[in-house]
Amino acid sequence: MITFEINQEELKELYLQKIEEHIQELESEVFFMNSKQLASYLNMSWNTIVTNLLYDEEFPKVRLGSKWLFNKEEVQKYMKKYYFEVCDNGGDILKYKRRG
């Protein structure tokens, strides 16, 4: 006769890990983000995005009626470049203004 025990905590942890992996996979499939998704993705408030990024001509955005849409891959490329520019100019986003 075979017997086995199931550790409920380990099972729960494995289950939650798999759910998180699946969520990340789904999120990576998003092509366009709306303003709420962009704010969450960048971990910035919408006001900070508007003030510091949205009206930069190079910031990747398209308009659909009254909504803005953002290509996730292009935003990622832009933000990598933007990050290094801010770091090279003192490291403070609120004090940095992009030269356009």
Backbone as a chain_set.jsonl record, in Angstrom:
{"seq": "MITFEINQEELKELYLQKIEEHIQELESEVFFMNSKQLASYLNMSWNTIVTNLLYDEEFPKVRLGSKWLFNKEEVQKYMKKYYFEVCDNGGDILKYKRRG", "coords": {"N": [[0.832, -1.172, 0.0], [0.53, 2.185, -0.844], [1.241, 5.305, 0.525], [0.895, 8.826, 0.839], [1.708, 12.203, 1.686], [0.365, 15.476, 1.5], [1.682, 18.618, 1.445], [0.033, 21.329, 2.368], [0.668, 24.062, 2.429], [2.929, 24.267, 0.737], [1.738, 23.417, -1.639], [-0.145, 25.454, -1.995], [1.581, 27.653, -2.325], [2.936, 26.919, -4.695], [0.758, 26.878, -6.438], [-0.026, 29.625, -6.376], [2.286, 30.756, -7.453], [2.23, 29.725, -10.055], [-0.091, 30.954, -10.99], [0.713, 33.654, -10.932], [2.777, 33.564, -12.852], [1.253, 32.994, -15.112], [-0.362, 35.296, -15.266], [1.605, 37.244, -15.765], [2.431, 36.346, -18.262], [0.109, 36.782, -19.776], [-0.065, 39.58, -19.546], [2.183, 40.328, -20.946], [1.417, 39.919, -23.504], [-0.108, 42.039, -24.275], [-0.671, 44.549, -26.604], [-1.418, 47.283, -27.058], [-1.69, 49.703, -24.499], [-3.939, 51.315, -22.229], [-4.428, 54.53, -20.612], [-4.584, 54.037, -17.816], [-3.405, 51.507, -17.605], [-0.874, 52.122, -18.572], [0.043, 53.904, -16.585], [0.142, 52.163, -14.406], [1.999, 50.281, -15.393], [4.305, 51.868, -15.657], [4.557, 52.651, -13.088], [3.852, 55.205, -12.206], [2.061, 58.242, -11.524], [-0.831, 59.342, -13.395], [-0.833, 62.106, -13.774], [1.904, 62.744, -13.504], [2.905, 61.417, -15.74], [1.613, 62.847, -17.798], [2.663, 65.43, -17.378], [5.456, 65.032, -17.687], [6.0, 63.257, -19.807], [3.968, 62.683, -21.821], [3.517, 64.76, -23.751], [5.884, 64.92, -25.069], [7.349, 64.812, -28.168], [8.601, 62.491, -29.042], [7.58, 60.493, -27.467], [5.91, 57.433, -27.509], [2.734, 57.262, -28.71], [-0.731, 57.072, -29.545], [-3.814, 58.435, -30.653], [-7.175, 57.7, -29.976], [-10.074, 58.728, -30.594], [-11.156, 60.233, -27.732], [-9.322, 58.998, -26.183], [-6.038, 57.946, -25.197], [-3.665, 55.696, -26.545], [-1.067, 53.331, -26.01], [1.78, 51.809, -27.256], [3.126, 49.028, -25.959], [5.716, 47.861, -26.273], [7.14, 49.89, -27.607], [6.96, 51.936, -25.718], [8.502, 50.813, -23.711], [11.062, 50.807, -24.934], [11.419, 53.584, -25.273], [11.385, 54.436, -22.58], [13.672, 53.24, -21.524], [15.689, 54.661, -22.821], [15.003, 57.247, -21.955], [15.354, 56.957, -19.191], [18.188, 56.737, -18.93], [18.921, 59.243, -19.915], [17.776, 60.953, -17.984], [19.205, 60.092, -15.717], [21.792, 60.862, -16.481], [21.531, 63.557, -16.274], [21.312, 64.446, -13.645], [19.415, 62.854, -12.366], [16.797, 63.36, -11.451], [13.546, 63.199, -12.234], [11.529, 65.131, -12.068], [12.925, 67.499, -12.263], [14.086, 67.343, -14.694], [13.953, 68.245, -18.03], [13.203, 67.29, -21.212], [15.126, 67.858, -24.082], [13.88, 68.953, -27.058]], "CA": [[0.0, 0.0, 0.0], [1.297, 3.421, -0.963], [0.634, 6.481, 1.175], [1.658, 10.054, 0.66], [1.163, 13.373, 2.352], [0.429, 16.705, 0.711], [1.917, 19.819, 2.24], [-0.92, 22.324, 1.864], [1.351, 25.357, 2.227], [3.737, 24.162, -0.486], [0.796, 23.345, -2.745], [-0.697, 26.802, -2.156], [2.663, 28.486, -2.856], [3.125, 26.507, -6.083], [-0.439, 27.343, -7.146], [0.064, 31.078, -6.52], [3.394, 31.022, -8.364], [1.757, 29.437, -11.411], [-1.043, 32.015, -11.343], [1.514, 34.852, -11.213], [3.436, 33.344, -14.143], [0.235, 33.107, -16.154], [-0.725, 36.714, -15.349], [2.71, 37.92, -16.45], [2.384, 35.937, -19.661], [-1.009, 37.496, -20.388], [0.281, 40.989, -19.618], [3.203, 40.533, -21.967], [0.762, 39.824, -24.8], [-0.816, 43.287, -24.555], [0.001, 45.386, -27.597], [-1.691, 48.652, -26.649], [-2.139, 49.952, -23.13], [-4.65, 52.569, -22.041], [-3.727, 55.4, -19.668], [-4.479, 53.372, -16.503], [-2.413, 50.442, -17.725], [0.439, 52.768, -18.693], [0.423, 54.412, -15.256], [0.514, 50.991, -13.603], [3.211, 49.709, -15.986], [5.434, 52.742, -15.347], [4.529, 52.946, -11.653], [3.791, 56.663, -12.101], [0.697, 58.762, -11.597], [-1.168, 59.859, -14.713], [-0.391, 63.507, -13.816], [3.347, 62.746, -13.756], [3.086, 61.028, -17.135], [1.197, 63.978, -18.632], [3.605, 66.529, -17.192], [6.84, 64.741, -18.052], [6.196, 62.357, -20.944], [2.934, 62.583, -22.84], [3.602, 65.732, -24.831], [7.17, 64.799, -25.752], [7.083, 64.333, -29.526], [9.147, 61.149, -29.225], [6.879, 59.516, -26.637], [5.04, 56.653, -28.394], [1.323, 57.344, -28.353], [-1.711, 57.324, -30.598], [-5.087, 58.897, -30.109], [-8.374, 57.036, -30.463], [-11.139, 59.573, -30.047], [-10.678, 60.983, -26.573], [-8.413, 58.141, -25.419], [-4.671, 57.711, -25.645], [-3.212, 54.312, -26.527], [0.391, 53.289, -25.939], [2.378, 50.558, -27.662], [3.932, 48.606, -24.81], [7.116, 47.649, -26.659], [7.729, 51.195, -27.902], [7.089, 52.636, -24.436], [9.653, 50.224, -23.019], [12.267, 51.336, -25.579], [11.511, 55.005, -24.944], [11.692, 54.605, -21.158], [15.084, 52.889, -21.307], [16.461, 55.819, -23.272], [14.65, 58.343, -21.056], [15.982, 56.665, -17.898], [19.609, 57.093, -18.982], [19.006, 60.698, -20.066], [17.504, 61.546, -16.668], [20.356, 59.779, -14.849], [22.926, 61.668, -16.93], [21.246, 64.962, -16.003], [21.039, 64.665, -12.237], [18.618, 61.772, -11.795], [15.5, 63.781, -10.908], [12.591, 63.348, -13.333], [10.779, 66.379, -11.936], [13.789, 68.617, -12.639], [14.618, 67.1, -16.027], [13.097, 68.548, -19.176], [13.809, 66.767, -22.423], [15.363, 68.835, -25.129], [13.248, 68.373, -28.229]], "C": [[0.88, 1.239, 0.0], [0.528, 4.535, -0.278], [1.516, 7.684, 0.901], [0.923, 11.2, 1.358], [1.331, 14.584, 1.436], [0.606, 17.874, 1.672], [1.061, 20.939, 1.65], [-0.259, 23.68, 1.591], [2.2, 25.347, 0.957], [2.847, 24.123, -1.723], [0.215, 24.728, -3.043], [0.346, 27.735, -2.789], [2.911, 28.179, -4.336], [1.967, 27.001, -6.95], [-0.368, 28.845, -7.391], [1.192, 31.479, -7.479], [2.951, 30.806, -9.809], [0.751, 30.492, -11.882], [-0.289, 33.284, -11.716], [2.224, 34.722, -12.558], [2.443, 33.511, -15.293], [-0.2, 34.567, -16.344], [0.359, 37.488, -16.093], [2.73, 37.579, -17.937], [1.264, 36.675, -20.4], [-0.687, 38.98, -20.562], [1.308, 41.262, -20.714], [2.61, 40.482, -23.367], [0.03, 41.107, -25.185], [-0.013, 44.109, -25.554], [-0.175, 46.854, -27.228], [-2.144, 48.683, -25.196], [-2.959, 51.231, -23.136], [-3.92, 53.373, -20.961], [-3.575, 54.759, -18.289], [-3.413, 52.282, -16.529], [-1.01, 51.015, -17.827], [0.924, 53.254, -17.333], [0.863, 53.263, -14.355], [1.837, 50.403, -14.087], [4.442, 50.536, -15.621], [5.563, 53.043, -13.863], [4.623, 54.456, -11.412], [2.327, 57.081, -12.093], [0.444, 59.28, -13.004], [-0.711, 61.309, -14.843], [1.109, 63.611, -14.1], [3.637, 62.383, -15.208], [2.741, 62.188, -18.053], [2.236, 65.086, -18.572], [4.972, 66.25, -17.802], [7.036, 63.934, -19.328], [5.232, 62.56, -22.102], [3.127, 63.532, -24.017], [4.99, 65.831, -25.464], [6.88, 64.184, -27.119], [7.568, 62.909, -29.754], [8.417, 60.082, -28.412], [5.855, 58.775, -27.495], [3.586, 56.639, -27.924], [0.498, 57.513, -29.616], [-3.022, 57.691, -29.921], [-6.21, 58.102, -30.768], [-9.56, 57.767, -29.856], [-10.588, 60.401, -28.912], [-9.672, 60.197, -25.74], [-7.027, 58.117, -26.053], [-4.414, 56.211, -25.57], [-1.698, 54.303, -26.659], [0.887, 51.89, -26.294], [3.383, 50.146, -26.584], [5.414, 48.47, -25.147], [7.823, 48.983, -26.921], [7.911, 52.032, -26.64], [8.311, 52.117, -23.691], [10.963, 50.749, -23.61], [12.491, 52.799, -25.2], [11.98, 55.192, -23.491], [13.129, 54.213, -20.836], [15.972, 54.071, -21.681], [16.252, 57.006, -22.312], [15.339, 58.186, -19.695], [17.449, 57.106, -17.891], [19.801, 58.599, -19.161], [18.78, 61.395, -18.72], [18.683, 61.305, -15.734], [21.562, 60.64, -15.198], [22.751, 63.151, -16.621], [20.771, 65.183, -14.573], [20.128, 63.65, -11.585], [17.266, 62.143, -11.241], [14.541, 64.057, -12.062], [11.886, 64.699, -13.265], [11.607, 67.6, -12.326], [14.281, 68.508, -14.082], [13.574, 67.459, -17.078], [13.841, 68.12, -20.42], [13.997, 67.876, -23.444], [14.823, 68.267, -26.428], [13.472, 69.089, -29.468]], "O": [[1.852, 1.328, 0.75], [-0.677, 4.691, -0.474], [2.731, 7.563, 0.752], [-0.288, 11.163, 1.579], [2.31, 14.695, 0.698], [-0.198, 18.09, 2.578], [1.342, 21.434, 0.558], [-0.603, 24.358, 0.623], [2.189, 26.311, 0.192], [3.172, 24.732, -2.742], [0.098, 25.122, -4.203], [0.022, 28.515, -3.685], [3.079, 29.099, -5.137], [2.178, 27.485, -8.062], [-0.625, 29.296, -8.508], [1.052, 32.443, -8.232], [3.262, 31.614, -10.684], [0.753, 30.873, -13.052], [-0.617, 33.924, -12.716], [2.265, 35.684, -13.325], [2.769, 34.102, -16.323], [-0.384, 35.013, -17.476], [0.051, 38.303, -16.962], [3.016, 38.438, -18.771], [1.459, 37.139, -21.524], [-0.997, 39.569, -21.598], [1.289, 42.325, -21.334], [3.233, 40.952, -24.319], [-0.41, 41.238, -26.327], [1.182, 44.334, -25.366], [0.806, 47.587, -27.099], [-2.878, 47.81, -24.733], [-2.715, 52.128, -23.942], [-2.891, 52.927, -20.453], [-2.534, 54.924, -17.653], [-2.621, 52.149, -15.596], [-0.067, 50.474, -17.251], [2.081, 53.041, -16.97], [1.847, 53.383, -13.625], [2.699, 50.065, -13.277], [5.497, 49.982, -15.312], [6.558, 53.622, -13.425], [5.362, 54.921, -10.544], [1.463, 56.362, -12.594], [1.383, 59.618, -13.725], [-0.247, 61.711, -15.91], [1.533, 64.48, -14.861], [4.516, 62.974, -15.835], [3.488, 62.487, -18.986], [2.641, 65.618, -19.605], [5.583, 67.151, -18.377], [8.135, 63.927, -19.882], [5.657, 62.603, -23.256], [2.92, 63.14, -25.165], [5.245, 66.708, -26.289], [6.232, 63.142, -27.204], [7.0, 62.191, -30.577], [8.616, 58.889, -28.643], [5.02, 59.408, -28.141], [3.26, 56.076, -26.879], [0.976, 58.033, -30.624], [-3.293, 57.309, -28.782], [-6.189, 57.866, -31.976], [-9.994, 57.461, -28.745], [-9.657, 61.184, -29.101], [-9.217, 60.679, -24.702], [-6.869, 58.248, -27.267], [-4.882, 55.536, -24.653], [-1.117, 55.155, -27.331], [0.458, 50.904, -25.696], [4.367, 50.844, -26.338], [6.269, 48.919, -24.383], [8.966, 49.179, -26.506], [8.899, 52.753, -26.506], [9.066, 52.895, -23.109], [11.878, 51.098, -22.864], [13.601, 53.202, -24.854], [12.862, 56.006, -23.216], [13.741, 54.81, -19.95], [16.89, 54.431, -20.944], [17.207, 57.674, -21.917], [15.841, 59.155, -19.126], [17.897, 57.769, -16.956], [20.746, 59.169, -18.615], [19.512, 62.319, -18.364], [19.115, 62.221, -15.034], [22.277, 61.098, -14.306], [23.711, 63.919, -16.697], [19.911, 66.03, -14.33], [20.07, 63.584, -10.357], [16.627, 61.305, -10.605], [14.706, 65.039, -12.786], [11.671, 65.34, -14.293], [11.044, 68.634, -12.685], [14.828, 69.466, -14.63], [12.43, 67.009, -17.0], [14.976, 68.537, -20.653], [13.124, 68.722, -23.634], [15.262, 67.201, -26.861], [12.978, 68.676, -30.517]]}, "num_chains": 1, "name": "protein.A"}
